[in-house]
Amino acid sequence: MSARITINFTRSLLCFLFVVSLAFSQSAPKKKVSGQADLPRFSYPMIAPASDLLQADDATFDGFAAKVRSDLETILRDYEIADKGTLRTLYFAKLDSDTLAGDRQGALQTVEALRASEEKPSAKLTTGLFTRA
């Protein structure tokens, strides 16, 4: 009898935790922006010219790229961008970031998001062909 009570309690607890996690996973509504001018600006302090960053060791460049990637993901997650051109620009930057980080799966997902944001049928078909290859 106590084993049955324990199983029922465990099931009830799991259901409760599932419902609570769903409630907390519902994020705040995205902030609506009409274009690039409405998006936040980010700055990255540099102690050397940008050209030195391109020639720096992997750890230095990867640290910088991770910050940029994080900011891109924040914008794409937190903002509803009405201007398709701005959205595509951000997706192309994320695609570059995914590629540099070696995140092939992320790059393929970004290509699909890019294709969905395209308005012309020919662009929907050809966007990301080289990335997918």
Disulfide bonds with the S-S distance in Angstrom:
none
